[in-house]
Amino acid sequence: MRTNSEPNSIEPRLFDLPNVLGHNDWSLSDAAELEAQHLLATAQHRLALFEAETPPNLAGNAEMRRAVLTEKAQLYRTTIAPHRKLPNEILTEIFFAASGKVTVPVANIDTEPPWTLFRVCKRWREIASTTPKLW
C-alpha cells in the first residue's frame, strides 16, 4: 500500500517511455527502472557504434540519426533520475532550504523559490503549495 509520502509509482507491462515522461511526477518501480537502465545502456551502445562507424563531417540523414540516438539516451537518463524517487518529506525540506525564508519582491516571482519550484512538475507544485513554512 502506498502512503501519502511516497512518490507515485508505476509498473508498466511494457515500458512506455512517452507516458512516463508525460507524467514526470511518477517514479518507476524497481522492475521498470531496471528496464530503463537496460534501454539506456542499449541506446548508449548504439550511439557509440554509430559514432565509431560514421565520419563526423557527414550531414543530412547521418546527423539526424545521431540526434535521434542522443535524444533517446537522454530520455532514458531522465526516467531514472534520482530525484524522482525522493519522498515528499525530503522534497519539502529541500524546498524550504532553497527558499531561504526570503521575502520575494513581485518583480522576482519568476526567479525565486518557492515560485520556481512550482514549475518543475505537478508533484513539486503540490508539495510546495501545501507547505506553509515555505511561505
C-alpha positions as CSV (number, residue, x, y, z in Angstrom):
1,M,0.0,0.0,0.0
2,R,1.3,3.4,-0.9
3,T,1.5,6.1,1.7
4,N,1.0,9.8,1.0
5,S,4.7,10.4,1.4
6,E,5.7,8.1,-1.4
7,P,6.0,9.3,-4.9
8,N,3.6,7.8,-7.4
9,S,5.0,4.5,-8.6
10,I,4.3,2.8,-11.9
11,E,4.6,-0.8,-13.0
12,P,4.2,-0.8,-16.8
13,R,3.6,-4.1,-18.5
14,L,5.7,-2.8,-21.4
15,F,8.0,0.1,-20.8
16,D,6.0,3.1,-22.1
17,L,8.6,5.9,-22.1
18,P,6.4,8.7,-23.6
19,N,3.7,8.0,-21.0
20,V,6.3,8.0,-18.1
21,L,7.9,11.2,-19.3
22,G,4.5,12.8,-19.8
23,H,3.8,12.3,-16.1
24,N,7.1,13.5,-14.5
25,D,5.7,13.2,-11.0
26,W,5.8,9.4,-11.3
27,S,8.7,7.3,-10.1
28,L,9.5,4.0,-11.6
29,S,9.0,0.7,-9.9
30,D,12.3,-1.3,-9.4
31,A,11.5,-3.5,-12.4
32,A,10.7,-0.6,-14.7
33,E,13.9,1.2,-13.5
34,L,16.0,-1.9,-14.4
35,E,14.4,-1.9,-17.8
36,A,15.1,1.8,-18.3
37,Q,18.7,1.2,-17.3
38,H,18.9,-1.6,-19.8
39,L,17.3,0.6,-22.5
40,L,19.8,3.5,-21.6
41,A,22.8,1.1,-21.9
42,T,21.5,-0.2,-25.3
43,A,20.9,3.4,-26.6
44,Q,24.4,4.5,-25.4
45,H,25.9,1.4,-27.1
46,R,24.1,2.1,-30.4
47,L,25.2,5.7,-30.3
48,A,28.8,4.7,-29.7
49,L,28.7,2.2,-32.6
50,F,27.1,4.8,-34.8
51,E,29.7,7.4,-34.0
52,A,32.6,4.9,-34.4
53,E,31.3,3.9,-37.9
54,T,30.2,7.3,-39.1
55,P,32.6,10.1,-40.2
56,P,32.0,13.2,-38.1
57,N,31.6,15.5,-41.1
58,L,28.6,13.8,-42.6
59,A,25.4,15.8,-42.9
60,G,21.7,15.0,-43.5
61,N,20.5,11.6,-42.5
62,A,23.6,10.7,-40.5
63,E,23.3,13.8,-38.4
64,M,19.6,13.3,-37.9
65,R,20.2,9.7,-36.9
66,R,22.9,10.9,-34.4
67,A,20.4,13.4,-32.9
68,V,17.7,10.7,-32.5
69,L,20.1,8.3,-30.8
70,T,21.3,11.1,-28.5
71,E,17.8,12.2,-27.6
72,K,16.7,8.7,-26.9
73,A,19.6,8.2,-24.5
74,Q,18.8,11.4,-22.7
75,L,15.1,10.4,-22.3
76,Y,16.2,7.2,-20.7
77,R,18.5,9.1,-18.3
78,T,15.6,11.4,-17.4
79,T,13.4,8.5,-16.5
80,I,15.9,7.1,-14.0
81,A,17.0,10.4,-12.5
82,P,17.5,10.0,-8.7
83,H,15.2,13.0,-7.7
84,R,12.2,11.0,-9.0
85,K,12.4,8.7,-6.0
86,L,12.7,11.3,-3.3
87,P,9.8,11.1,-0.7
88,N,7.6,14.2,-0.4
89,E,9.0,15.0,3.1
90,I,12.6,15.2,1.7
91,L,11.4,17.4,-1.2
92,T,9.6,19.6,1.3
93,E,12.9,20.1,3.3
94,I,14.8,20.8,0.1
95,F,12.2,23.4,-0.9
96,F,12.4,25.0,2.5
97,A,16.2,25.2,2.3
98,A,16.0,26.6,-1.2
99,S,13.5,29.3,-0.2
100,G,15.9,30.7,2.4
101,K,12.9,32.4,4.0
102,V,13.4,35.2,1.5
103,T,10.7,37.8,1.1
104,V,10.2,37.7,-2.7
105,P,9.5,41.0,-4.3
106,V,6.8,40.9,-7.0
107,A,9.4,41.7,-9.7
108,N,11.4,38.4,-8.8
109,I,8.4,36.0,-8.7
110,D,9.7,34.1,-11.8
111,T,13.2,33.6,-10.5
112,E,12.9,33.0,-6.7
113,P,11.8,30.0,-4.7
114,P,9.2,28.9,-3.9
115,W,7.8,30.2,-7.2
116,T,10.4,28.4,-9.2
117,L,9.6,25.1,-7.5
118,F,6.0,25.3,-9.0
119,R,7.4,25.0,-12.5
120,V,9.3,21.7,-12.0
121,C,6.4,19.3,-12.1
122,K,2.9,18.7,-10.8
123,R,4.2,16.8,-7.8
124,W,6.6,19.5,-6.7
125,R,3.9,22.2,-7.3
126,E,1.5,20.3,-5.0
127,I,4.1,19.8,-2.3
128,A,5.3,23.4,-2.4
129,S,1.8,24.9,-2.4
130,T,0.8,22.8,0.7
131,T,3.9,23.5,2.7
132,P,3.2,26.6,4.9
133,K,6.8,27.1,6.1
134,L,7.9,27.9,2.5
135,W,5.7,31.0,2.6
